[in-house]
Amino acid sequence: MYDSTYSAADRTAPSPAMTGGQIIMKEVVAPLSQMPVLSDARGRYSIVSRRFTILQDFATAAANAEVDIVVSNMSGCVTEIIVEAFAHDANEDRLDIRAPVVPNSVRLICDSVECIKYDTEDECRLVEYSHGYRRNDFYQGNVYRLVFGSHGADTDRQFCGAMNFQGITQANLKLKFGVQTKFRVLAVQLGVTSITSSGRLVQKLD
């Protein structure tokens, strides 16, 4: 690790990012008759995992100025949108990731229809709290998440674990921060990974 509070102060000589590794194995339970099909990992089964898609790479947002992130032709189900925002620094390696900035205004407009509107930073935090993102002694610096979940404050009793962007031509995510920030936006999508009969790994968006 480097001195000060940064683990990689110089991109030409970064500190080690990994000191070990683990292998996760998944057991497939099936009838004995399926053993010839599944024994070599070539079967008609799949797993659902999260796929991170960058909607907006690091950019600068002025204080109290609304920025518009245009999302066109995004397919699949999005479970949440992550906004990584930090106090502005021209050097991205020195962004203080331990102190993320929460937006004070969030609007999501899909095909000219305003679907989500949060007007204050407190409202953004309250909605986050309703989704289970709560600060404690071990978890302090959490970035802002716009969650399309079934446990949210703005949902009824029906299941709505994700938002399907398949039928949306254009979505506009409008953000406003109280201070000048450096931010980027990621979408968390549901990706279905399967193994074909020929042994190929294929992933598609759910």
Buried (B, 14 or more C-beta within 10 A) or exposed (E): EEEEEBEBBEEEEEEEEEEEEEEEEEEEEEEEEBEEBBEEEBBEBBEEEEBEBEBBEBEEBEEEEEBEBEBEEBBBBBBBBBBBBBBBBEEEEBBEEEEBBBBBBBBBBBEEEEBBEBEEBEBBBEBBEBBEBEEEEEEEEEBBBBBBBBEBEEBEEEEBEBBBBEEBEEBBBBBBBEBBBBBBBBBBBBBBEBBEEEEEEEEEBB
